[in-house]
Amino acid sequence: MVANLVMAHELSTNFTQRVFGGGIRLVTSIWAEAICPWFFNPPIHTDSKLIKCYDNQLCDPEEDGENCCAAKGGTFMCSQSFPYMCKAKKNGKDPSDYFCVKENADCEQYDGRRPCEGPPGKPGSEGEVGEEGEPGEDGIEGPAGFVSDLAVPVPTGAHHLLSQPATNVEVLSALIVNGGMAFLVFRSLKAKIREKFEGKASAASVAPRS
């Protein structure tokens, strides 16, 4: 931190002295190189495929992602293969930092070249949460669904038995039950008729003769 302050003091002192000495062009170039190396034409690059972040770390955009400097203070210097830094921060891949391109003309669709500016400041404090918005309007009613071909579930119980055709076993069982009941009724009636006739016969035999 102290070394950076000393360097800044020396640059500012030399800048003041050389302005009066006629060396303003040389000193302003040195000052700009320390602040915005991307501003030159051709830009000052890292002489490698890596890019340099504001915290002096290097990262590989091919392996670490195009926005690998986003969490390291931002991009400070582009690579040798892609030395030009554009002004816009979005190129379809939605990086959260400035990005580098191969040719100067490639920045035309991204608001041109990045201007010379100092390093980004620290992020401010988070703002307060706003009030909850009003509910939106109802959406458009969707199309009607398709009618299913699945069979309707069959109810259980007595209704189920009555609604289904009887099987051969069920028919035979019913015949046997009905036949047994008819046989019992026939025997009961036969016994009652016999008792009635026997009662009349005994009465006739007991009656006195005249």
PyMOL commands that place a pseudoatom at each C-alpha (Angstrom):
pseudoatom trace, name=CA, resn=MET, resi=1, chain=A, elem=C, hetatm=0, pos=[0.000, 0.000, 0.000]
pseudoatom trace, name=CA, resn=VAL, resi=2, chain=A, elem=C, hetatm=0, pos=[2.858, 2.405, 0.915]
pseudoatom trace, name=CA, resn=ALA, resi=3, chain=A, elem=C, hetatm=0, pos=[4.725, 1.542, -2.295]
pseudoatom trace, name=CA, resn=ASN, resi=4, chain=A, elem=C, hetatm=0, pos=[1.654, 2.382, -4.356]
pseudoatom trace, name=CA, resn=LEU, resi=5, chain=A, elem=C, hetatm=0, pos=[1.300, 5.754, -2.654]
pseudoatom trace, name=CA, resn=VAL, resi=6, chain=A, elem=C, hetatm=0, pos=[4.984, 6.511, -3.252]
pseudoatom trace, name=CA, resn=MET, resi=7, chain=A, elem=C, hetatm=0, pos=[4.693, 5.587, -6.923]
pseudoatom trace, name=CA, resn=ALA, resi=8, chain=A, elem=C, hetatm=0, pos=[1.592, 7.752, -7.307]
pseudoatom trace, name=CA, resn=HIS, resi=9, chain=A, elem=C, hetatm=0, pos=[3.413, 10.666, -5.649]
pseudoatom trace, name=CA, resn=GLU, resi=10, chain=A, elem=C, hetatm=0, pos=[6.436, 10.280, -7.945]
pseudoatom trace, name=CA, resn=LEU, resi=11, chain=A, elem=C, hetatm=0, pos=[4.245, 10.137, -11.032]
pseudoatom trace, name=CA, resn=SER, resi=12, chain=A, elem=C, hetatm=0, pos=[2.303, 13.215, -10.017]
pseudoatom trace, name=CA, resn=THR, resi=13, chain=A, elem=C, hetatm=0, pos=[5.530, 15.097, -9.153]
pseudoatom trace, name=CA, resn=ASN, resi=14, chain=A, elem=C, hetatm=0, pos=[7.241, 14.158, -12.426]
pseudoatom trace, name=CA, resn=PHE, resi=15, chain=A, elem=C, hetatm=0, pos=[4.074, 15.032, -14.284]
pseudoatom trace, name=CA, resn=THR, resi=16, chain=A, elem=C, hetatm=0, pos=[4.067, 18.551, -12.785]
pseudoatom trace, name=CA, resn=GLN, resi=17, chain=A, elem=C, hetatm=0, pos=[7.763, 19.113, -13.422]
pseudoatom trace, name=CA, resn=ARG, resi=18, chain=A, elem=C, hetatm=0, pos=[7.757, 17.823, -16.982]
pseudoatom trace, name=CA, resn=VAL, resi=19, chain=A, elem=C, hetatm=0, pos=[4.712, 19.819, -17.940]
pseudoatom trace, name=CA, resn=PHE, resi=20, chain=A, elem=C, hetatm=0, pos=[6.724, 22.934, -17.344]
pseudoatom trace, name=CA, resn=GLY, resi=21, chain=A, elem=C, hetatm=0, pos=[9.726, 21.323, -19.022]
pseudoatom trace, name=CA, resn=GLY, resi=22, chain=A, elem=C, hetatm=0, pos=[7.886, 20.526, -22.257]
pseudoatom trace, name=CA, resn=GLY, resi=23, chain=A, elem=C, hetatm=0, pos=[7.630, 16.758, -21.714]
pseudoatom trace, name=CA, resn=ILE, resi=24, chain=A, elem=C, hetatm=0, pos=[3.867, 16.518, -21.252]
pseudoatom trace, name=CA, resn=ARG, resi=25, chain=A, elem=C, hetatm=0, pos=[3.377, 13.948, -24.024]
pseudoatom trace, name=CA, resn=LEU, resi=26, chain=A, elem=C, hetatm=0, pos=[5.874, 11.484, -22.564]
pseudoatom trace, name=CA, resn=VAL, resi=27, chain=A, elem=C, hetatm=0, pos=[4.630, 11.788, -18.979]
pseudoatom trace, name=CA, resn=THR, resi=28, chain=A, elem=C, hetatm=0, pos=[0.930, 11.509, -19.851]
pseudoatom trace, name=CA, resn=SER, resi=29, chain=A, elem=C, hetatm=0, pos=[1.685, 8.286, -21.761]
pseudoatom trace, name=CA, resn=ILE, resi=30, chain=A, elem=C, hetatm=0, pos=[3.388, 6.786, -18.712]
pseudoatom trace, name=CA, resn=TRP, resi=31, chain=A, elem=C, hetatm=0, pos=[0.470, 7.842, -16.520]
pseudoatom trace, name=CA, resn=ALA, resi=32, chain=A, elem=C, hetatm=0, pos=[-2.091, 6.348, -18.905]
pseudoatom trace, name=CA, resn=GLU, resi=33, chain=A, elem=C, hetatm=0, pos=[-0.215, 3.049, -19.163]
pseudoatom trace, name=CA, resn=ALA, resi=34, chain=A, elem=C, hetatm=0, pos=[-0.498, 2.638, -15.407]
pseudoatom trace, name=CA, resn=ILE, resi=35, chain=A, elem=C, hetatm=0, pos=[-4.243, 3.328, -15.431]
pseudoatom trace, name=CA, resn=CYS, resi=36, chain=A, elem=C, hetatm=0, pos=[-5.745, 2.147, -18.750]
pseudoatom trace, name=CA, resn=PRO, resi=37, chain=A, elem=C, hetatm=0, pos=[-3.465, -0.071, -20.866]
pseudoatom trace, name=CA, resn=TRP, resi=38, chain=A, elem=C, hetatm=0, pos=[-6.419, -1.011, -23.093]
pseudoatom trace, name=CA, resn=PHE, resi=39, chain=A, elem=C, hetatm=0, pos=[-6.782, 2.558, -24.325]
pseudoatom trace, name=CA, resn=PHE, resi=40, chain=A, elem=C, hetatm=0, pos=[-3.739, 2.533, -26.620]
pseudoatom trace, name=CA, resn=ASN, resi=41, chain=A, elem=C, hetatm=0, pos=[-3.749, 1.520, -30.270]
pseudoatom trace, name=CA, resn=PRO, resi=42, chain=A, elem=C, hetatm=0, pos=[-2.568, -1.185, -30.356]
pseudoatom trace, name=CA, resn=PRO, resi=43, chain=A, elem=C, hetatm=0, pos=[-3.479, -1.876, -26.715]
pseudoatom trace, name=CA, resn=ILE, resi=44, chain=A, elem=C, hetatm=0, pos=[-0.938, -2.999, -24.153]
pseudoatom trace, name=CA, resn=HIS, resi=45, chain=A, elem=C, hetatm=0, pos=[-1.562, -6.696, -23.432]
pseudoatom trace, name=CA, resn=THR, resi=46, chain=A, elem=C, hetatm=0, pos=[-0.181, -9.471, -21.219]
pseudoatom trace, name=CA, resn=ASP, resi=47, chain=A, elem=C, hetatm=0, pos=[1.993, -11.086, -23.961]
pseudoatom trace, name=CA, resn=SER, resi=48, chain=A, elem=C, hetatm=0, pos=[0.171, -14.367, -23.245]
pseudoatom trace, name=CA, resn=LYS, resi=49, chain=A, elem=C, hetatm=0, pos=[-3.251, -15.980, -23.489]
pseudoatom trace, name=CA, resn=LEU, resi=50, chain=A, elem=C, hetatm=0, pos=[-4.052, -14.847, -19.950]
pseudoatom trace, name=CA, resn=ILE, resi=51, chain=A, elem=C, hetatm=0, pos=[-5.832, -11.682, -18.883]
pseudoatom trace, name=CA, resn=LYS, resi=52, chain=A, elem=C, hetatm=0, pos=[-4.828, -9.537, -15.926]
pseudoatom trace, name=CA, resn=CYS, resi=53, chain=A, elem=C, hetatm=0, pos=[-7.260, -8.513, -13.208]
pseudoatom trace, name=CA, resn=TYR, resi=54, chain=A, elem=C, hetatm=0, pos=[-7.226, -5.366, -11.094]
pseudoatom trace, name=CA, resn=ASP, resi=55, chain=A, elem=C, hetatm=0, pos=[-5.921, -7.360, -8.118]
pseudoatom trace, name=CA, resn=ASN, resi=56, chain=A, elem=C, hetatm=0, pos=[-2.807, -8.269, -10.237]
pseudoatom trace, name=CA, resn=GLN, resi=57, chain=A, elem=C, hetatm=0, pos=[-3.899, -11.913, -10.616]
pseudoatom trace, name=CA, resn=LEU, resi=58, chain=A, elem=C, hetatm=0, pos=[-3.949, -13.643, -13.997]
pseudoatom trace, name=CA, resn=CYS, resi=59, chain=A, elem=C, hetatm=0, pos=[-6.673, -15.971, -15.267]
pseudoatom trace, name=CA, resn=ASP, resi=60, chain=A, elem=C, hetatm=0, pos=[-7.342, -17.969, -18.428]
pseudoatom trace, name=CA, resn=PRO, resi=61, chain=A, elem=C, hetatm=0, pos=[-10.657, -16.951, -20.074]
pseudoatom trace, name=CA, resn=GLU, resi=62, chain=A, elem=C, hetatm=0, pos=[-10.726, -20.210, -22.061]
pseudoatom trace, name=CA, resn=GLU, resi=63, chain=A, elem=C, hetatm=0, pos=[-10.549, -22.400, -18.950]
pseudoatom trace, name=CA, resn=ASP, resi=64, chain=A, elem=C, hetatm=0, pos=[-11.845, -20.112, -16.190]
pseudoatom trace, name=CA, resn=GLY, resi=65, chain=A, elem=C, hetatm=0, pos=[-14.570, -18.358, -18.208]
pseudoatom trace, name=CA, resn=GLU, resi=66, chain=A, elem=C, hetatm=0, pos=[-14.767, -15.027, -19.948]
pseudoatom trace, name=CA, resn=ASN, resi=67, chain=A, elem=C, hetatm=0, pos=[-15.684, -13.222, -16.713]
pseudoatom trace, name=CA, resn=CYS, resi=68, chain=A, elem=C, hetatm=0, pos=[-12.931, -14.806, -14.585]
pseudoatom trace, name=CA, resn=CYS, resi=69, chain=A, elem=C, hetatm=0, pos=[-11.777, -11.350, -13.440]
pseudoatom trace, name=CA, resn=ALA, resi=70, chain=A, elem=C, hetatm=0, pos=[-15.237, -10.279, -12.285]
pseudoatom trace, name=CA, resn=ALA, resi=71, chain=A, elem=C, hetatm=0, pos=[-14.609, -11.387, -8.703]
pseudoatom trace, name=CA, resn=LYS, resi=72, chain=A, elem=C, hetatm=0, pos=[-11.044, -10.009, -8.743]
pseudoatom trace, name=CA, resn=GLY, resi=73, chain=A, elem=C, hetatm=0, pos=[-11.742, -6.332, -9.231]
pseudoatom trace, name=CA, resn=GLY, resi=74, chain=A, elem=C, hetatm=0, pos=[-12.453, -6.556, -12.963]
pseudoatom trace, name=CA, resn=THR, resi=75, chain=A, elem=C, hetatm=0, pos=[-10.392, -6.886, -16.144]
pseudoatom trace, name=CA, resn=PHE, resi=76, chain=A, elem=C, hetatm=0, pos=[-7.325, -4.606, -16.262]
pseudoatom trace, name=CA, resn=MET, resi=77, chain=A, elem=C, hetatm=0, pos=[-5.380, -5.953, -19.250]
pseudoatom trace, name=CA, resn=CYS, resi=78, chain=A, elem=C, hetatm=0, pos=[-6.422, -8.186, -22.159]
pseudoatom trace, name=CA, resn=SER, resi=79, chain=A, elem=C, hetatm=0, pos=[-4.532, -11.138, -23.609]
pseudoatom trace, name=CA, resn=GLN, resi=80, chain=A, elem=C, hetatm=0, pos=[-2.244, -11.108, -26.634]
pseudoatom trace, name=CA, resn=SER, resi=81, chain=A, elem=C, hetatm=0, pos=[-4.776, -12.952, -28.813]
pseudoatom trace, name=CA, resn=PHE, resi=82, chain=A, elem=C, hetatm=0, pos=[-7.689, -10.701, -27.821]
pseudoatom trace, name=CA, resn=PRO, resi=83, chain=A, elem=C, hetatm=0, pos=[-6.102, -7.337, -26.915]
pseudoatom trace, name=CA, resn=TYR, resi=84, chain=A, elem=C, hetatm=0, pos=[-9.031, -4.940, -27.500]
pseudoatom trace, name=CA, resn=MET, resi=85, chain=A, elem=C, hetatm=0, pos=[-11.378, -4.230, -24.598]
pseudoatom trace, name=CA, resn=CYS, resi=86, chain=A, elem=C, hetatm=0, pos=[-14.948, -3.142, -25.402]
pseudoatom trace, name=CA, resn=LYS, resi=87, chain=A, elem=C, hetatm=0, pos=[-17.087, -0.626, -23.540]
pseudoatom trace, name=CA, resn=ALA, resi=88, chain=A, elem=C, hetatm=0, pos=[-20.190, -2.790, -23.109]
pseudoatom trace, name=CA, resn=LYS, resi=89, chain=A, elem=C, hetatm=0, pos=[-20.281, -5.535, -20.509]
pseudoatom trace, name=CA, resn=LYS, resi=90, chain=A, elem=C, hetatm=0, pos=[-22.550, -7.922, -22.393]
pseudoatom trace, name=CA, resn=ASN, resi=91, chain=A, elem=C, hetatm=0, pos=[-21.683, -9.926, -25.495]
pseudoatom trace, name=CA, resn=GLY, resi=92, chain=A, elem=C, hetatm=0, pos=[-24.397, -12.604, -25.532]
pseudoatom trace, name=CA, resn=LYS, resi=93, chain=A, elem=C, hetatm=0, pos=[-22.717, -14.696, -22.830]
pseudoatom trace, name=CA, resn=ASP, resi=94, chain=A, elem=C, hetatm=0, pos=[-23.712, -12.182, -20.152]
pseudoatom trace, name=CA, resn=PRO, resi=95, chain=A, elem=C, hetatm=0, pos=[-20.379, -11.636, -18.418]
pseudoatom trace, name=CA, resn=SER, resi=96, chain=A, elem=C, hetatm=0, pos=[-20.392, -9.380, -15.383]
pseudoatom trace, name=CA, resn=ASP, resi=97, chain=A, elem=C, hetatm=0, pos=[-17.172, -7.656, -16.498]
pseudoatom trace, name=CA, resn=TYR, resi=98, chain=A, elem=C, hetatm=0, pos=[-15.587, -6.005, -19.547]
pseudoatom trace, name=CA, resn=PHE, resi=99, chain=A, elem=C, hetatm=0, pos=[-14.513, -8.471, -22.204]
pseudoatom trace, name=CA, resn=CYS, resi=100, chain=A, elem=C, hetatm=0, pos=[-11.764, -8.556, -24.821]
pseudoatom trace, name=CA, resn=VAL, resi=101, chain=A, elem=C, hetatm=0, pos=[-12.012, -9.123, -28.586]
pseudoatom trace, name=CA, resn=LYS, resi=102, chain=A, elem=C, hetatm=0, pos=[-9.539, -9.885, -31.357]
pseudoatom trace, name=CA, resn=GLU, resi=103, chain=A, elem=C, hetatm=0, pos=[-9.924, -6.838, -33.629]
pseudoatom trace, name=CA, resn=ASN, resi=104, chain=A, elem=C, hetatm=0, pos=[-10.675, -3.178, -33.050]
pseudoatom trace, name=CA, resn=ALA, resi=105, chain=A, elem=C, hetatm=0, pos=[-13.710, -3.389, -35.339]
pseudoatom trace, name=CA, resn=ASP, resi=106, chain=A, elem=C, hetatm=0, pos=[-15.192, -6.179, -33.208]
pseudoatom trace, name=CA, resn=CYS, resi=107, chain=A, elem=C, hetatm=0, pos=[-16.025, -3.591, -30.522]
pseudoatom trace, name=CA, resn=GLU, resi=108, chain=A, elem=C, hetatm=0, pos=[-18.304, -1.574, -32.839]
pseudoatom trace, name=CA, resn=GLN, resi=109, chain=A, elem=C, hetatm=0, pos=[-21.324, -3.705, -31.946]
pseudoatom trace, name=CA, resn=TYR, resi=110, chain=A, elem=C, hetatm=0, pos=[-20.519, -3.369, -28.227]
pseudoatom trace, name=CA, resn=ASP, resi=111, chain=A, elem=C, hetatm=0, pos=[-20.596, 0.447, -27.898]
pseudoatom trace, name=CA, resn=GLY, resi=112, chain=A, elem=C, hetatm=0, pos=[-17.019, 0.828, -29.170]
pseudoatom trace, name=CA, resn=ARG, resi=113, chain=A, elem=C, hetatm=0, pos=[-13.745, 0.703, -27.244]
pseudoatom trace, name=CA, resn=ARG, resi=114, chain=A, elem=C, hetatm=0, pos=[-13.602, 1.133, -23.503]
pseudoatom trace, name=CA, resn=PRO, resi=115, chain=A, elem=C, hetatm=0, pos=[-12.540, 4.680, -22.611]
pseudoatom trace, name=CA, resn=CYS, resi=116, chain=A, elem=C, hetatm=0, pos=[-9.666, 5.451, -20.279]
pseudoatom trace, name=CA, resn=GLU, resi=117, chain=A, elem=C, hetatm=0, pos=[-10.932, 5.389, -16.711]
pseudoatom trace, name=CA, resn=GLY, resi=118, chain=A, elem=C, hetatm=0, pos=[-9.728, 4.481, -13.257]
pseudoatom trace, name=CA, resn=PRO, resi=119, chain=A, elem=C, hetatm=0, pos=[-10.329, 1.185, -11.476]
pseudoatom trace, name=CA, resn=PRO, resi=120, chain=A, elem=C, hetatm=0, pos=[-13.876, 0.421, -10.369]
pseudoatom trace, name=CA, resn=GLY, resi=121, chain=A, elem=C, hetatm=0, pos=[-14.812, 1.474, -6.884]
pseudoatom trace, name=CA, resn=LYS, resi=122, chain=A, elem=C, hetatm=0, pos=[-16.083, -0.742, -4.139]
pseudoatom trace, name=CA, resn=PRO, resi=123, chain=A, elem=C, hetatm=0, pos=[-19.734, -1.753, -4.395]
pseudoatom trace, name=CA, resn=GLY, resi=124, chain=A, elem=C, hetatm=0, pos=[-22.114, 0.370, -2.363]
pseudoatom trace, name=CA, resn=SER, resi=125, chain=A, elem=C, hetatm=0, pos=[-24.345, -0.814, 0.380]
pseudoatom trace, name=CA, resn=GLU, resi=126, chain=A, elem=C, hetatm=0, pos=[-27.431, -2.801, -0.518]
pseudoatom trace, name=CA, resn=GLY, resi=127, chain=A, elem=C, hetatm=0, pos=[-30.561, -0.703, -0.866]
pseudoatom trace, name=CA, resn=GLU, resi=128, chain=A, elem=C, hetatm=0, pos=[-33.801, -1.232, 0.962]
pseudoatom trace, name=CA, resn=VAL, resi=129, chain=A, elem=C, hetatm=0, pos=[-36.341, -3.679, -0.346]
pseudoatom trace, name=CA, resn=GLY, resi=130, chain=A, elem=C, hetatm=0, pos=[-39.157, -1.949, -2.173]
pseudoatom trace, name=CA, resn=GLU, resi=131, chain=A, elem=C, hetatm=0, pos=[-42.841, -2.369, -1.521]
pseudoatom trace, name=CA, resn=GLU, resi=132, chain=A, elem=C, hetatm=0, pos=[-44.574, -5.419, -2.890]
pseudoatom trace, name=CA, resn=GLY, resi=133, chain=A, elem=C, hetatm=0, pos=[-46.193, -4.754, -6.238]
pseudoatom trace, name=CA, resn=GLU, resi=134, chain=A, elem=C, hetatm=0, pos=[-49.835, -5.279, -7.102]
pseudoatom trace, name=CA, resn=PRO, resi=135, chain=A, elem=C, hetatm=0, pos=[-50.874, -8.697, -8.403]
pseudoatom trace, name=CA, resn=GLY, resi=136, chain=A, elem=C, hetatm=0, pos=[-50.849, -9.002, -12.146]
pseudoatom trace, name=CA, resn=GLU, resi=137, chain=A, elem=C, hetatm=0, pos=[-53.803, -9.610, -14.411]
pseudoatom trace, name=CA, resn=ASP, resi=138, chain=A, elem=C, hetatm=0, pos=[-55.112, -13.110, -15.048]
pseudoatom trace, name=CA, resn=GLY, resi=139, chain=A, elem=C, hetatm=0, pos=[-53.481, -14.910, -17.906]
pseudoatom trace, name=CA, resn=ILE, resi=140, chain=A, elem=C, hetatm=0, pos=[-55.163, -16.030, -21.110]
pseudoatom trace, name=CA, resn=GLU, resi=141, chain=A, elem=C, hetatm=0, pos=[-57.318, -19.129, -20.738]
pseudoatom trace, name=CA, resn=GLY, resi=142, chain=A, elem=C, hetatm=0, pos=[-55.634, -22.152, -22.191]
pseudoatom trace, name=CA, resn=PRO, resi=143, chain=A, elem=C, hetatm=0, pos=[-57.103, -24.498, -24.827]
pseudoatom trace, name=CA, resn=ALA, resi=144, chain=A, elem=C, hetatm=0, pos=[-59.418, -27.329, -23.856]
pseudoatom trace, name=CA, resn=GLY, resi=145, chain=A, elem=C, hetatm=0, pos=[-57.765, -30.618, -23.029]
pseudoatom trace, name=CA, resn=PHE, resi=146, chain=A, elem=C, hetatm=0, pos=[-58.162, -33.883, -24.927]
pseudoatom trace, name=CA, resn=VAL, resi=147, chain=A, elem=C, hetatm=0, pos=[-60.912, -36.355, -23.971]
pseudoatom trace, name=CA, resn=SER, resi=148, chain=A, elem=C, hetatm=0, pos=[-59.398, -39.501, -22.556]
pseudoatom trace, name=CA, resn=ASP, resi=149, chain=A, elem=C, hetatm=0, pos=[-60.309, -42.965, -23.923]
pseudoatom trace, name=CA, resn=LEU, resi=150, chain=A, elem=C, hetatm=0, pos=[-59.796, -44.642, -20.563]
pseudoatom trace, name=CA, resn=ALA, resi=151, chain=A, elem=C, hetatm=0, pos=[-62.687, -46.752, -19.251]
pseudoatom trace, name=CA, resn=VAL, resi=152, chain=A, elem=C, hetatm=0, pos=[-64.839, -45.349, -16.458]
pseudoatom trace, name=CA, resn=PRO, resi=153, chain=A, elem=C, hetatm=0, pos=[-64.110, -47.088, -13.140]
pseudoatom trace, name=CA, resn=VAL, resi=154, chain=A, elem=C, hetatm=0, pos=[-66.690, -49.776, -12.380]
pseudoatom trace, name=CA, resn=PRO, resi=155, chain=A, elem=C, hetatm=0, pos=[-68.423, -49.375, -8.989]
pseudoatom trace, name=CA, resn=THR, resi=156, chain=A, elem=C, hetatm=0, pos=[-68.225, -52.208, -6.485]
pseudoatom trace, name=CA, resn=GLY, resi=157, chain=A, elem=C, hetatm=0, pos=[-70.970, -53.889, -4.467]
pseudoatom trace, name=CA, resn=ALA, resi=158, chain=A, elem=C, hetatm=0, pos=[-74.465, -55.063, -5.497]
pseudoatom trace, name=CA, resn=HIS, resi=159, chain=A, elem=C, hetatm=0, pos=[-74.682, -52.554, -8.339]
pseudoatom trace, name=CA, resn=HIS, resi=160, chain=A, elem=C, hetatm=0, pos=[-71.525, -54.022, -9.781]
pseudoatom trace, name=CA, resn=LEU, resi=161, chain=A, elem=C, hetatm=0, pos=[-72.984, -57.556, -9.685]
pseudoatom trace, name=CA, resn=LEU, resi=162, chain=A, elem=C, hetatm=0, pos=[-76.213, -56.465, -11.335]
pseudoatom trace, name=CA, resn=SER, resi=163, chain=A, elem=C, hetatm=0, pos=[-74.480, -54.471, -14.057]
pseudoatom trace, name=CA, resn=GLN, resi=164, chain=A, elem=C, hetatm=0, pos=[-72.251, -57.352, -15.174]
pseudoatom trace, name=CA, resn=PRO, resi=165, chain=A, elem=C, hetatm=0, pos=[-73.385, -60.467, -17.123]
pseudoatom trace, name=CA, resn=ALA, resi=166, chain=A, elem=C, hetatm=0, pos=[-73.543, -63.701, -15.075]
pseudoatom trace, name=CA, resn=THR, resi=167, chain=A, elem=C, hetatm=0, pos=[-70.951, -66.394, -15.645]
pseudoatom trace, name=CA, resn=ASN, resi=168, chain=A, elem=C, hetatm=0, pos=[-71.717, -70.079, -16.238]
pseudoatom trace, name=CA, resn=VAL, resi=169, chain=A, elem=C, hetatm=0, pos=[-70.761, -70.949, -12.674]
pseudoatom trace, name=CA, resn=GLU, resi=170, chain=A, elem=C, hetatm=0, pos=[-73.082, -68.267, -11.315]
pseudoatom trace, name=CA, resn=VAL, resi=171, chain=A, elem=C, hetatm=0, pos=[-75.966, -69.548, -13.497]
pseudoatom trace, name=CA, resn=LEU, resi=172, chain=A, elem=C, hetatm=0, pos=[-75.390, -73.151, -12.404]
pseudoatom trace, name=CA, resn=SER, resi=173, chain=A, elem=C, hetatm=0, pos=[-75.231, -72.136, -8.747]
pseudoatom trace, name=CA, resn=ALA, resi=174, chain=A, elem=C, hetatm=0, pos=[-78.472, -70.217, -9.074]
pseudoatom trace, name=CA, resn=LEU, resi=175, chain=A, elem=C, hetatm=0, pos=[-80.188, -73.221, -10.692]
pseudoatom trace, name=CA, resn=ILE, resi=176, chain=A, elem=C, hetatm=0, pos=[-79.041, -75.521, -7.908]
pseudoatom trace, name=CA, resn=VAL, resi=177, chain=A, elem=C, hetatm=0, pos=[-80.199, -73.127, -5.193]
pseudoatom trace, name=CA, resn=ASN, resi=178, chain=A, elem=C, hetatm=0, pos=[-83.552, -72.552, -6.859]
pseudoatom trace, name=CA, resn=GLY, resi=179, chain=A, elem=C, hetatm=0, pos=[-84.014, -76.288, -7.460]
pseudoatom trace, name=CA, resn=GLY, resi=180, chain=A, elem=C, hetatm=0, pos=[-83.232, -77.057, -3.812]
pseudoatom trace, name=CA, resn=MET, resi=181, chain=A, elem=C, hetatm=0, pos=[-85.698, -74.442, -2.595]
pseudoatom trace, name=CA, resn=ALA, resi=182, chain=A, elem=C, hetatm=0, pos=[-88.384, -75.756, -4.960]
pseudoatom trace, name=CA, resn=PHE, resi=183, chain=A, elem=C, hetatm=0, pos=[-87.785, -79.332, -3.731]
pseudoatom trace, name=CA, resn=LEU, resi=184, chain=A, elem=C, hetatm=0, pos=[-88.176, -78.214, -0.097]
pseudoatom trace, name=CA, resn=VAL, resi=185, chain=A, elem=C, hetatm=0, pos=[-91.385, -76.344, -0.887]
pseudoatom trace, name=CA, resn=PHE, resi=186, chain=A, elem=C, hetatm=0, pos=[-92.735, -79.380, -2.763]
pseudoatom trace, name=CA, resn=ARG, resi=187, chain=A, elem=C, hetatm=0, pos=[-92.012, -81.719, 0.156]
pseudoatom trace, name=CA, resn=SER, resi=188, chain=A, elem=C, hetatm=0, pos=[-93.638, -79.322, 2.608]
pseudoatom trace, name=CA, resn=LEU, resi=189, chain=A, elem=C, hetatm=0, pos=[-96.802, -79.065, 0.504]
pseudoatom trace, name=CA, resn=LYS, resi=190, chain=A, elem=C, hetatm=0, pos=[-96.891, -82.828, 0.006]
pseudoatom trace, name=CA, resn=ALA, resi=191, chain=A, elem=C, hetatm=0, pos=[-96.684, -83.456, 3.743]
pseudoatom trace, name=CA, resn=LYS, resi=192, chain=A, elem=C, hetatm=0, pos=[-99.481, -81.007, 4.448]
pseudoatom trace, name=CA, resn=ILE, resi=193, chain=A, elem=C, hetatm=0, pos=[-101.774, -82.599, 1.798]
pseudoatom trace, name=CA, resn=ARG, resi=194, chain=A, elem=C, hetatm=0, pos=[-101.108, -86.087, 3.211]
pseudoatom trace, name=CA, resn=GLU, resi=195, chain=A, elem=C, hetatm=0, pos=[-101.910, -84.957, 6.726]
pseudoatom trace, name=CA, resn=LYS, resi=196, chain=A, elem=C, hetatm=0, pos=[-105.155, -83.437, 5.494]
pseudoatom trace, name=CA, resn=PHE, resi=197, chain=A, elem=C, hetatm=0, pos=[-106.313, -86.609, 3.733]
pseudoatom trace, name=CA, resn=GLU, resi=198, chain=A, elem=C, hetatm=0, pos=[-105.310, -88.824, 6.658]
pseudoatom trace, name=CA, resn=GLY, resi=199, chain=A, elem=C, hetatm=0, pos=[-107.287, -86.601, 9.008]
pseudoatom trace, name=CA, resn=LYS, resi=200, chain=A, elem=C, hetatm=0, pos=[-110.449, -86.949, 6.895]
pseudoatom trace, name=CA, resn=ALA, resi=201, chain=A, elem=C, hetatm=0, pos=[-110.049, -90.744, 6.653]
pseudoatom trace, name=CA, resn=SER, resi=202, chain=A, elem=C, hetatm=0, pos=[-109.754, -91.209, 10.416]
pseudoatom trace, name=CA, resn=ALA, resi=203, chain=A, elem=C, hetatm=0, pos=[-112.789, -89.050, 11.016]
pseudoatom trace, name=CA, resn=ALA, resi=204, chain=A, elem=C, hetatm=0, pos=[-114.868, -91.117, 8.663]
pseudoatom trace, name=CA, resn=SER, resi=205, chain=A, elem=C, hetatm=0, pos=[-113.922, -94.375, 10.355]
pseudoatom trace, name=CA, resn=VAL, resi=206, chain=A, elem=C, hetatm=0, pos=[-114.909, -93.110, 13.815]
pseudoatom trace, name=CA, resn=ALA, resi=207, chain=A, elem=C, hetatm=0, pos=[-118.347, -91.813, 12.807]
pseudoatom trace, name=CA, resn=PRO, resi=208, chain=A, elem=C, hetatm=0, pos=[-121.365, -94.134, 14.076]
pseudoatom trace, name=CA, resn=ARG, resi=209, chain=A, elem=C, hetatm=0, pos=[-123.400, -96.106, 11.592]
pseudoatom trace, name=CA, resn=SER, resi=210, chain=A, elem=C, hetatm=0, pos=[-127.241, -95.686, 11.503]
for i in range(1, 210): cmd.bond("trace and resi %d" % i, "trace and resi %d" % (i + 1))
show_as sticks, trace
zoom trace
